[in-house]
Amino acid sequence: MILPEKKERENRFKLALRMGLPIFFLGLLSIFSFINQSAENITTSFYIGAILILAIMIYFFLYMIYRGFDERITDPITNTFTREYLYKFLKKEILKENYTIMMITINNLYTINETYGIKNGDFILQSTVKEITNFLYSKGIYNFPLGHIKGGDFIIGLDGSKEDFLSVMELMCLKFANFNINNMEVQIIGAVVDNHFSKSLDYLIDYLFEQQTLNKSSKYMIKDEDMIDPNDLERSIIDAIKNSSFKIYSQNVYDKDGNIFLEDLSVKLLIKDKIVHQKVFIPVVNRLGLSKEYDLMLLNVVAKKISEDNKMCSFIISPTTIREPHFLSHVKGLIDTYININYKIVFLISEIDYYNNITRYNQTIQSLRNMGIYIAIDRFGEYHSSSLYFREIEVDMVRFDSRYTKNLKSDRYKKILKSLHEGVNSLNSKSWIKMIEDEELYGIAKEIGIDIIQGKYLDNLKEK
């Protein structure tokens, strides 16, 4: 029996006592009063009192049964702790000197529900809990809190530091990276953090979700970024947005003839002499609800930069900001203020989920293009949505995901990229490849005819 089931049984027993004992004592009191009254001395008020006591007993009994439904501490599908009870439990546990929280995610639960039905999805959840529990038992780990957070996400609490359980985490994810239950493929990924990172449960859970987002593209590999105090990170982000104090780095991007085409900008955050990359602080920006403020701040900084050095620049911007109702008027105001930034800004856009109101989104994109803003689809081939957007929306450039570059020396990827390049060109868009790091990759990119090439190799060529 796992810990949540033990706690559920204990909770039900306590609830039964709370329901039964008051009723039992009321009954005893009524009987005692009746015994100590002679029949001829029983008054009307006694009968009224007895009826009232009985009514109160019945009400109390029914009320406690009703309240009992609200006090269930385990999820009826998985028999693990509910999120509410798990948070209540873990908030006490993380105050210990060493305590670790592990997240296990069924990465393809949505696909399972869509393909095999919700009933089979529930069965997968139950079976996965059993597999995880049995695995941890086999490693000598018992009586651990296990809770169902949402969807395919589970949280496990473990006594000890992260280092004590990191190898267990990796072994578990290796074993269950792809396994079958009743001929249904289940994909498991995991992340782990301990209370040395923070004593706030909310920060720990948010960090685990951010790690899982990174892990989804690399299955069981754990992305162990440099730990930064969450409070420091949040304060630094808010201050940097308020004061426009992010560090902006640039890399030259070249056309097929080797001429500088534009500067690709990347944004970093400096915290106590430590450089924090976008993939670390952007999830925090989103969680704080500051993505719009961040994008508008960055746009203002870039517009001012372009007006001073008169160079075309590209940078990543959130599609949700682009879809914000007042964004177009803000861009128009900038163009009116800095006249020479027309056709000097490239918005790089990408998102995991496809935005269904594609007509409205397309209208916004085309309005930006008419104002003189270039639009480029980023990470093409990484997210399914990128190809869907390219199918529906006219854009100026398409930047291929770095996976194509890493595998460009294989004949298969070379043929795929060539066909994609030809398709992009046929729709009057420019193809763009990044991370060209050596002469062979550069030669292949030129052979294919890629329009825009980015990488350290070209930077080194220009320096010679």
N, C-alpha and C positions, 0 to 999 in steps of 0.2 A: 504494500500500500504506500503510495507516494504521500509526501507531506501535505499537499492540498486536501487530499481525501481524509487524512487524519484530522486536519484542522476543521474540515466540514463536519465530521462526526462529532468532534468536541464542541463545535458551535451549536449543533442541533441539540446536544445534550443540555447545554447551558440554557438554550432557548426553552426546552421542555421544562426545566426547573423553574425558569422565570414565569412560565405559563401556569404550571401546576401548583407550585407551592402557595402562592397567594390564594388561589381558589380552595386549596386544601385547608388552609388556616381559617378562611372565611366559613367554610363548611363546619369545621370544628367549633368555631365560635357560635354559630347558629345552633348546633346540637347542644352545646353546653348551656346556652341561654334557655333552650326549650326544656332541658332536663331540670333546671333549677326553677322552673315555673310550675306551680300547680295548675291543673286544668281550669279550676274555677277562677284563678287569678289572671288568666291570659286575657289581655285587653285587645281592643281593636288596633291600638297603636303598634302592638307586637306583630300582628298580622301584616300591617302596612310595612313595618320595618323589615319583616322577613321577605315580603315580596320585593321590596327595594333592593335588599341584599342579593336576592336571587337574580334580579334584573341586572344589577351591577356585575355579578359573576358571569352571566351570559355575555354581556357586552365586553367585559374584560377578556373573556375566553376568545370570542370572535375577533376582537381587536388584535390580540397577540398572534392569532393564526394569520391574520392579514399582514401584520408586521413581519411575520416569519418569512413571507415571500420576499420582502425587501432585504432581508439580512442574509441571504444566501452568499457565501463567500467563494464558491467555485462556479466556474463556467459550466453550464449543463452539457455542452457539446464535448469539451475536452477534459472535463474534470480537473482542470488546473485552476489556480486562483483567478478571480475576476481582477480586472485592472484596478478597481477602487481598493479592494482589499490588499492586493499586492503592493500598491504604492504605500498604503498605510503601514504594512509590514516592513517594507524595505527602508522607509524613512527612519525607522529606529535602528535597523541593522547597519546602515552606512555610517552611523556615528562610531562604530567600532574602529579600532586602530587600522585594521586591514580588512577590507571587504571588496569583493569583485562582483560585477554585474555582467552577465553574458547575454547576448541577443542571438537567437536562432530564428532564421526566416525561411519559410517555404517560398522560394523565389518565383515559382510558376503556379501559385495557387489560383490566380485569376484564370489562367489557361485551363487548369483542371476543372474549375467550376463551369467554364464556358463549354468545354469539350465533353465532359462526362456528367455534368449536372451537379447541383449544390449538395445533394445527398452524398455523392462520392467525394465531394470536396470536404464534407464533414468527416467522412471516414478517413480521409488522408490526414486531417488534423489529429484525430484520435490515434491513428497508427504512428504518426510522427512523434507524438508525445511518448508513446510506449518505447519507440526505438531510442529516443534521446535518453529516457530514464534508464533503460537497460544498459545503454552504453556507459553512462555515468556510474551506475552501480558496478559495472565491470572494472571501473577504475578506482573503486573504493570510495566513491562520493555518495553519501546518503543524506536523507532528510534536508534536502535543499528546497527553498521556495521556487515554485515554477508557475508562472502566470501567463495568460493569453492577453496580449495587449490589443491587437486588432488584426484582422485578416490572417495572414500567415506568420505573424510576428509573436515570438514568445520571449519572455525574460526569465533568466535563472539567476538567483542570488547564491553566492558561494563565499564561505569564510576563508579569508586569505588574500594575498596580493595577486595582481594580474600575472606576474611571472610564474606563480604556482599553477596556473590553469591555462596558460597560453598554448602549451604543447598539447594539452587535452583538447582545446578548442580546434587547433589545426588538424589533429587526428580525426576528430568528429566530423569536421567539414570535408576532409579527404574521403572518409568512409561513406558519407551520405551526400557527396557532391551530386551524384546522379545514381539513384537507386529506384527500384520498382516495387510498387505495392499493388497487387492484383493487376499487373501489366500496365499500371499507370506510372509514368516517369515522374519522379519527385526530385526537385533541385533544391539543395540546402546551402545557404551561406550563413556566415556568422561573424560576430564582432564582439570584442571584450574590452572592458575598461574597469579601473578600480577607483576607490574613493580618494586616492592620492591626487587624482585629476580635479575632483570637486567633492564637497560634502553635500551638495544640492542634488537631489534625485532628478529633478527636472533637467539640469544640465547634463547629467550622466546619460539619461534616456535620449536627449536630443543628440548628444555626441554619437551614441550607438546608431541612431537612425542615419546620421550623416555618413558614418563609416559603412553602413550597409549600402547606401547609395553608390559609394565608390566601389564596393565589393561586387556589385551586380554585374559589372563588366569584366570581373576577373575571378568569378566563382569563389573559391575558398581562400584566396590570398588576402591576408590582413594588411591593410594600409595603416601603418603605425606612424602617423605624423608627429612632429615635435609637439609635445604637450604645452598648451598655453592656458593659463588660468582663465576660465570662462568670463569672470567678471572683468578682468583686464581686457579681454578681447572685445567684449560688448562696449565697454567704455571707450576703447580706442577707436572702434568703428564709428560710434556716435560722434566723437570729437572730430574724426577725419572727415566725415560727411559734412559736419557743421562748418569746419574750417577749410574744406577742400584740400586736405593735406596728405592725400594718398601719394605714393611714389609711382611715377609713370615711366616705364621703360619702353624702348622701341627697338624694332628690328627691321632692317630694310627688306623689302620684297621686290623681286625683279620680274621684268617681262621676259619673253622667250629670247630676246636679243641680248639679254644681260644688262639692260638699263634699269635704273631704280624706278619702280612703278609707284610704290607708296611705302609708308611706314606703318607696320603693324604694332599697335600699342598693347602693352600688358600692364596691369595695375597690381601693385604690391602695397602691403600695409606694414609699417615699421612699428614694432612694439619692443621697447627696451633693447634696441640694437638687434632684434631678431626680425628677419624678413618673413612675412606671412603671405603665402600665395593666394590667388583668387579662389582656388578650389577649397581652401580652408575657410576663408572669411565670408564668401558669398552665401553659403547656407545659413550663416548666422545673420547676415544682412536680411535674408528672406524671412527668417524666423522672427526677427525684430519688426517686420513689416515696413522695412525701409528701402525696399528694392527700387521703388519709384524715385525716392529722394537721392539714392546713390546714383542711379542712371542719369538723372537730370544734372546732378553735380558734375559727374564725369563729362557729360555732353558740353556743359558750359566751359569746363577746363580745356577740353579738346578744341572747341570752337575758338577760344582765345589763342591757343597754341598755333592753330592753323593760320589764323589771321596775322600772326607775327612772323612765322617762317615760311608760309605759303606752300606747305607740302601736304599732299593727300595722306590721310591717316585712316586706319581701320581700327575698330575696337568692338568688343563684345557688348551687346545690350540685350536686356531681357525682353522677350516678346510680349510679356504682360504689360510692361511699361509702354511699348509701342501701341498696344491696344487701349491704353488709358485714354478716356475721352478728350482730355485737354493737352495731350502730348503734341498733336499736330500744330496747335497754336503756339506752343512753346518753341518748337523747331522753327516755325515761321518767324517768330520774334527774334530768334538768334540770327537767322539769315538776314533779316532786315538790319540788325545791329552790326554784324560782321559780313559785309557785302561779298568779300572775296572768298568765303568758305563754300560758295556754290560749287558743286561737283568736286568737293575735296574731302568729303566725309563718307566712309563706308561703314554701314551697320552690319555686324556679324551676328546672325540670329540662329539659335537652335533651341529645341526643347524636346523632352522625352515624349510627352503626350501630345497628341494631335488636337488642335483647336477646331471644334466642329463648325463654328460659325465662320466658315472659310470665306464667304462672300464679303462680309464686313471686314475681315482681316485683310483680304486682297485689296479692297478699296483703300484701306489705310496705307498699305505698302505702296500702291500706285500713286497715292497722293504725295508720299514722301519722295518717290522717284521724280515726280513732276516738279517738286520743289528744288531738286538738285542733290538729293541724297542717294548714294548708291546702296543697294541692298545685296548682301551675300549670304547664302545659306552655308552655315558652318557645320562641321562634323558630318558631312554628307556620307552616308553609308554606315554610320554608327547608330543613329536613331532611325527607327522606321518612319517617324514623322517627317524626316528630312526629304525622303523621296516623295512622300505624299504632298508636301508643300511645293516641291519642284514641279510636280504634276499639275498643280492648281494655280500657282502664282508665278508671274513673270519676275525674274530677278536678274541682276547684272552679273553676278559671279557665284560660283559654287566652289567652296573649299572642301576638298576631300578629307575624310578622317585619316588620322596618322597611321592607322592600321594598314592602309593601302601602301604608304611609304615603307613601313617596316617589312612588308612582304613583297615589295616591288621587284625584287630580284627573281622571284618565281615567275615562271612563264604564265601560269594561270592568272595571277594578279595583274600581270602586265597586260594581258588580253582584256581583262575586265575593265581596267582603268582606261585603256584605249577606247573601248566602246562607250564608256561613260563620257569621256572627253568629247567624242564625236557627237554624242547626244546633246551634251551641254552646248556645244558650238552651234548645232543645228537650230537651237532655240535662242540664238543671239545672246548667249551668256558666255562668260569667260571661265575656263577651268583653272583651278588654283590648287597647288600641292605644297605641303609644308614639310619641315624636318628633313630636307635634303642635306645629308651629312657627309657624302663622299662623292668622288668623281663618277663612280659607276652609276649611282642613283641619279646624278645630274644628267649623265648621258642617256639614261632610259627616259627620263622626263622630257628631254629635248627630242628624243626619237619619237615619242608618242605625240609630241606637239603641244604639251601643256602650256597654257597662256601665261600663267603667273606662277613663279617658283620662289619658294622661301626656304632658307636653311643656312646653317653656319658655313657650309662649303662655299656658297656664293659670296658670303661676307669675307671669307678668307681670300678668295680669288681677287676681290676688289682691293684688298689690302696689299697684295703683292705688286 
